[in-house]
Amino acid sequence: MKPHFKSSNFLFHKIKSGPFDNNSYVLICPQTNQSVLIDTPADPGVLIAIASTTIVTRILITHNHSDHIAGFDSVINAFNVPVNISNFDSHALDYNFKEDLNDESEILFGNLSLQVLFTPGHTAGSTCFYMDGHLFSGDTLFPGGPGKTQSEDHLNQIIDSISGKLFSLPKETIFYPGHGDDGELSESISEYEIYKSKNVHSQTFGDIEWLKS
């Protein structure tokens, strides 16, 4: 399978699977062949097959919604490695080798370093991962708007996470969400500014689109 992105010092595969068209990712250091996996959706056969050609060092979970961890048992049976998930979401996984994700810490694999960004709102422990202009945003940020929220407070929280954490990254960053297509951070920033100028009432939580809300 051709990588979704490849450079001399970093490459990754993007795999769509499961009934909700989840994206999972295999991030690889080409110099060492060490990798990390992001999320474990249902039907993870392709994810496992690609990851099996690498030295998997750990599994990262963006958040604990069932569609993102439906294939967890199959993946962990294939790769007996540590799993990183926010302690706010970790109760959903029955696995002994869980490690907390700490905000702005680093995940090291091979010669690469992945930055942890705590971005609550979609869930209490939602987490994104950033490296060199590439952001793996889980269900926190999609092209067009934030992830779904369950209350006014959660909407305010996810907007704070996005505007405070993600929009402070380089504007040329490309982001890769937990479902669907890639996005451009610069475009999201511009669309958010339009949304903010409308003074949208915060009770319009749920599925928000910057330009249509």
C-alpha positions in Angstrom: 0.0 0.0 0.0 1.4 3.4 -1.0 2.0 5.7 2.0 -0.4 8.6 2.4 2.6 10.9 3.0 6.3 10.2 2.5 9.5 12.3 3.0 13.1 11.4 3.6 12.6 11.3 7.4 9.0 10.5 8.0 6.1 8.6 6.4 2.7 7.4 7.3 -0.2 5.3 6.1 -3.9 6.3 6.5 -6.3 3.4 6.6 -10.1 3.7 6.4 -12.1 0.9 8.1 -15.2 0.0 10.0 -18.9 0.9 9.6 -18.2 4.5 10.5 -15.3 5.0 8.0 -12.8 5.6 10.7 -9.3 6.6 9.9 -6.3 5.0 11.6 -2.7 5.8 11.0 0.7 4.0 11.0 3.5 6.5 11.5 6.9 5.2 10.5 10.5 6.3 11.0 12.2 5.1 7.7 15.7 5.1 9.2 14.8 2.6 12.0 11.4 1.1 10.7 10.0 1.9 14.2 6.3 2.9 14.2 3.4 4.1 16.3 -0.3 3.4 15.5 -3.0 6.0 16.0 -6.5 4.5 16.9 -7.8 1.0 16.4 -11.2 1.0 14.6 -13.2 -2.0 13.6 -12.0 -4.3 10.9 -8.3 -3.6 11.5 -6.9 -6.2 9.1 -5.2 -3.7 6.8 -3.9 -1.7 9.8 -2.4 -4.8 11.2 -0.9 -6.0 7.9 0.8 -2.7 7.3 2.0 -2.3 10.9 3.4 -5.9 10.8 6.0 -4.7 8.3 7.4 -2.3 10.9 8.6 -2.4 14.5 5.6 -1.2 16.4 6.6 0.6 19.6 3.2 1.7 20.9 -0.4 2.4 20.2 -1.9 5.9 20.7 -5.7 6.4 21.2 -7.1 9.8 20.4 -10.2 9.2 22.5 -12.4 6.4 23.9 -15.5 6.4 21.7 -16.3 2.9 20.6 -15.7 3.4 16.9 -12.1 4.3 17.6 -11.3 1.3 19.7 -13.6 -1.4 18.3 -10.6 -3.2 16.8 -8.4 -2.7 19.9 -8.3 -6.4 21.0 -7.3 -7.6 17.6 -4.5 -5.0 17.3 -3.2 -5.5 20.8 -3.1 -9.3 20.2 -0.9 -8.7 17.2 1.4 -6.2 18.9 2.0 -6.5 22.6 3.1 -2.9 23.2 2.3 -0.1 25.6 -0.9 1.9 24.9 -1.1 5.6 25.5 -4.5 7.2 26.2 -5.6 10.1 28.4 -6.4 9.1 31.9 -9.8 10.8 31.5 -10.7 8.3 28.8 -8.6 5.2 29.8 -11.5 3.5 31.7 -12.8 2.3 28.3 -9.8 0.0 27.7 -9.2 -3.2 29.7 -5.5 -3.5 29.2 -2.7 -3.7 31.8 0.0 -1.7 29.9 -1.8 1.7 29.6 0.2 4.9 30.0 -1.3 8.3 30.5 -0.9 10.9 27.7 0.5 14.1 29.3 -0.2 17.5 27.6 2.7 18.8 25.5 4.9 15.7 26.3 6.6 13.8 23.5 6.2 10.4 22.1 9.5 9.1 20.7 9.9 6.4 18.1 13.0 5.8 16.0 14.5 9.2 15.3 11.1 11.0 15.5 9.2 12.9 18.1 5.5 13.3 18.2 4.0 16.1 20.4 1.0 15.4 22.6 -1.8 18.0 22.6 -4.6 17.6 25.1 -7.8 18.9 23.5 -10.9 18.1 25.5 -14.4 18.8 24.3 -15.4 15.9 22.1 -14.6 13.7 25.1 -13.0 14.6 28.4 -9.7 13.1 27.3 -9.5 13.9 23.6 -5.9 14.2 22.4 -4.2 15.2 19.2 -0.7 14.5 18.0 1.6 16.9 16.0 4.9 16.6 14.2 6.6 18.7 11.6 3.5 20.3 10.0 1.3 17.2 10.4 -1.5 17.1 12.9 -3.5 13.9 13.8 -6.7 15.5 15.1 -8.9 12.6 16.1 -12.5 13.8 16.4 -11.4 17.3 17.7 -11.1 19.1 14.3 -12.5 18.3 10.9 -12.5 20.2 7.7 -15.3 22.7 8.2 -15.7 22.5 11.9 -15.1 20.9 15.3 -16.1 17.4 16.4 -19.6 16.7 17.7 -20.3 18.0 21.2 -23.0 17.0 23.8 -23.6 20.2 25.6 -23.0 24.0 25.6 -20.1 23.5 28.0 -18.5 20.9 25.8 -18.8 23.1 22.7 -17.1 26.0 24.6 -14.4 23.5 25.7 -13.7 22.1 22.2 -13.5 25.6 20.7 -11.0 26.6 23.4 -9.0 23.5 22.6 -9.0 24.2 18.9 -8.4 28.0 19.1 -5.9 27.8 21.9 -3.9 24.7 21.0 -4.4 23.7 17.4 -4.6 27.2 15.9 -1.3 28.1 17.5 0.5 25.5 15.3 2.1 26.7 12.0 -0.7 27.8 9.6 0.7 25.6 6.9 -0.1 22.5 9.0 -2.1 19.7 7.3 -4.4 17.8 9.7 -5.7 14.3 9.5 -8.9 13.6 11.4 -10.5 10.4 12.7 -13.0 10.3 9.8 -13.0 11.7 6.3 -10.7 13.9 4.4 -7.5 15.8 5.3 -7.8 19.5 6.1 -5.7 22.6 6.0 -5.2 24.5 9.3 -5.0 27.9 7.6 -8.5 27.3 6.0 -9.9 26.2 9.4 -8.5 29.3 11.0 -10.1 31.6 8.4 -13.5 29.8 8.7 -13.4 30.0 12.5 -12.9 33.7 12.3 -16.0 34.0 10.3 -17.9 31.8 12.7 -16.7 33.9 15.7 -17.7 37.1 14.1 -21.3 35.9 13.9 -21.6 35.6 17.6 -23.3 32.3 17.3 -25.3 31.3 20.4 -23.4 28.7 22.2 -26.5 26.5 22.7 -26.1 25.4 19.1 -23.9 22.5 20.2 -23.8 19.2 18.4 -22.6 19.1 14.8 -21.2 22.6 14.1 -19.9 23.9 10.8 -18.0 27.1 11.0 -19.6 28.6 7.8 -23.1 27.2 8.3 -23.7 27.8 12.0 
